[in-house]
Amino acid sequence: MMRSQYLYTPKSWRSILQLVFVLLLAVSACTSAATTAPTQVGPVTLNVMTHDSFAASEPVIAQFESQNNVKLNFIKSGDAGSLVNKAILSKNAPLADVLYGVDNTFLSRALEAGIFSPYHSVLLTNIPGPFRLDSSDQALPVDYGDVCINYDKAYLSSNKLAIPATLEDLLKPDYKGMLVV
């Protein structure tokens, strides 16, 4: 049986200790890098899925990006229905960080699908109660508007029809087939 012998001089011990120290530092750096989130230097990209008719002015976008250290990336996704459908179908691998443009007609569907996370904004105190359609604060109201129905006064007059005053008026037989949306 042959036995190997190693001779370490004080100089070689110093080299080995230095090597071990460097290796320990490297392992420590790798471990802390894996467990600690890196410091963000530049803007983070914020993906915002919207409906096709969404528009914001460049100065507003630039101001938001500057104030929040983000770069906005808008993902236009059709009308409100298509927007909600895409978000629901991709909820396990979301296409965006934020969804903008869910209206009250699709809100219940989005909430039932569980595509949102609650966010209790301090600004909600400024929103009148009737506009807060989601008590769990998963979907936050941002605006509202009237839907206007235009009519042809000359046509209605020549056909001896009164101008409809309510949506219920449009359900009357006299107006059947006249509403186009």
KAPEFEN-V792749 format. One record per residue. N is the residue number from 1. OMEGA is omega in radians with two decimals (none if undefined). BURIAL is I if it has 9 or more other ideal C-beta (glycine too) atoms within 8 Angstrom, else O. D_FIRST is the distance of its C-alpha to the first C-alpha in whole Angstrom. Layout:
N_OMEGA_BURIAL_D_FIRST ; N_OMEGA_BURIAL_D_FIRST
This chain:
1_-3.11_O_0 ; 2_-3.11_O_4 ; 3_3.14_O_6 ; 4_3.09_O_10 ; 5_3.13_O_13 ; 6_3.13_O_16 ; 7_3.12_O_19 ; 8_3.06_O_23 ; 9_3.11_O_26 ; 10_3.13_O_29 ; 11_-3.13_O_30 ; 12_3.06_O_27 ; 13_3.13_I_28 ; 14_3.12_O_31 ; 15_-3.14_O_30 ; 16_3.12_I_28 ; 17_3.10_O_31 ; 18_3.13_O_33 ; 19_3.13_O_31 ; 20_3.12_O_31 ; 21_3.12_O_35 ; 22_3.11_O_36 ; 23_3.10_O_34 ; 24_3.08_O_35 ; 25_-3.13_O_39 ; 26_3.12_O_38 ; 27_3.12_O_37 ; 28_3.14_O_40 ; 29_3.14_O_43 ; 30_-3.13_O_42 ; 31_-3.12_O_42 ; 32_3.11_O_45 ; 33_-3.13_O_47 ; 34_-3.08_O_46 ; 35_-3.12_O_48 ; 36_3.12_O_50 ; 37_3.12_O_53 ; 38_3.11_O_54 ; 39_-3.13_O_57 ; 40_-3.13_O_60 ; 41_-3.10_O_61 ; 42_-3.12_O_63 ; 43_3.06_O_66 ; 44_3.07_O_64 ; 45_3.10_O_66 ; 46_-3.14_I_68 ; 47_-3.09_I_69 ; 48_3.08_I_72 ; 49_-3.09_I_73 ; 50_2.98_I_77 ; 51_-3.06_I_80 ; 52_-3.09_O_81 ; 53_3.10_O_85 ; 54_3.09_I_83 ; 55_3.02_O_83 ; 56_-3.10_O_83 ; 57_3.12_O_84 ; 58_3.10_O_82 ; 59_3.12_O_83 ; 60_3.12_O_82 ; 61_-3.14_I_78 ; 62_3.13_O_78 ; 63_3.13_O_79 ; 64_-3.14_I_77 ; 65_-3.13_I_73 ; 66_-3.10_O_74 ; 67_-3.04_O_74 ; 68_-3.13_O_72 ; 69_3.11_I_69 ; 70_2.97_I_69 ; 71_-3.11_O_70 ; 72_3.05_I_72 ; 73_-3.09_O_71 ; 74_3.11_O_74 ; 75_-3.13_I_73 ; 76_-2.96_O_77 ; 77_3.11_I_76 ; 78_3.13_I_80 ; 79_-3.09_O_82 ; 80_3.12_I_82 ; 81_3.11_O_81 ; 82_3.12_I_79 ; 83_-3.14_I_77 ; 84_3.13_I_77 ; 85_3.12_O_75 ; 86_3.14_I_73 ; 87_3.13_I_71 ; 88_-3.11_I_71 ; 89_-3.11_O_70 ; 90_-3.02_I_67 ; 91_3.10_I_67 ; 92_3.04_O_63 ; 93_-3.00_O_62 ; 94_3.11_I_65 ; 95_-3.06_I_67 ; 96_3.09_I_68 ; 97_-3.07_O_68 ; 98_3.09_O_71 ; 99_-3.13_I_74 ; 100_3.04_I_78 ; 101_3.05_I_81 ; 102_3.13_I_81 ; 103_-3.06_O_84 ; 104_3.13_O_86 ; 105_-3.13_O_86 ; 106_-3.06_I_82 ; 107_-3.10_I_81 ; 108_3.13_O_81 ; 109_3.13_I_79 ; 110_3.14_I_76 ; 111_3.12_I_76 ; 112_-3.13_O_76 ; 113_3.09_I_73 ; 114_-3.09_O_71 ; 115_-3.10_I_70 ; 116_2.96_I_71 ; 117_3.14_O_70 ; 118_3.05_O_72 ; 119_-3.08_O_73 ; 120_-3.11_O_76 ; 121_3.07_O_77 ; 122_-3.13_O_79 ; 123_3.14_O_82 ; 124_3.10_I_83 ; 125_3.12_O_85 ; 126_-3.07_O_87 ; 127_3.10_I_87 ; 128_-3.10_O_90 ; 129_-3.10_O_90 ; 130_-3.13_O_91 ; 131_3.13_O_89 ; 132_-3.05_I_85 ; 133_-3.12_O_85 ; 134_-3.09_I_81 ; 135_3.12_O_81 ; 136_3.11_O_77 ; 137_3.03_I_77 ; 138_3.10_I_75 ; 139_-3.06_I_78 ; 140_3.13_O_80 ; 141_3.13_I_83 ; 142_3.09_O_84 ; 143_3.07_O_87 ; 144_3.13_O_90 ; 145_3.10_O_93 ; 146_2.99_O_96 ; 147_-3.09_O_96 ; 148_3.06_O_99 ; 149_3.12_O_101 ; 150_3.11_O_104 ; 151_-3.13_O_107 ; 152_-3.09_O_110 ; 153_-3.11_O_113 ; 154_3.14_O_115 ; 155_-3.11_O_114 ; 156_3.14_I_114 ; 157_-3.10_O_117 ; 158_3.10_O_119 ; 159_3.08_O_117 ; 160_3.08_O_119 ; 161_3.08_O_115 ; 162_3.06_O_115 ; 163_-3.13_O_112 ; 164_-3.11_I_109 ; 165_-3.11_O_109 ; 166_3.05_O_105 ; 167_3.11_O_103 ; 168_3.10_O_104 ; 169_-3.11_I_107 ; 170_3.11_I_105 ; 171_-3.14_O_105 ; 172_-3.12_O_108 ; 173_-3.13_O_109 ; 174_-3.07_O_111 ; 175_-3.09_I_108 ; 176_3.10_O_106 ; 177_-3.09_O_104 ; 178_-3.09_O_105 ; 179_3.08_O_102 ; 180_-3.13_O_99 ; 181_none_O_96
